[in-house]
Amino acid sequence: MITLPVAQMADSPRIPQKEPLQKAAEELETVFLAEMLKSAGLNKAPDLFSGGAGEDQFQSFLIRAQAEQMVQSGGVGLAASLFHALSER
């Protein structure tokens, strides 16, 4: 393992962190898209997980992950609209 002296670590460029408002806007869009996917019947696919007691719970994880990927790919623009509207205040 390569270790850097503390002085070099302090000078290294940092990965920019998203603003809390941007994170909140993306989270809201994720929740919105997950609910839209549920309403569209995506969680009602027959034999998606071959049935079982935990199928409903795991389907919600799948839908949430799909919604997160949609937002990371640009989403529907809800997060950007919310961010711009609220950041102007």
Helices and strands as residue ranges (DSSP letters): H 6-11, H 20-39, G 42-44, H 55-72, H 78-87
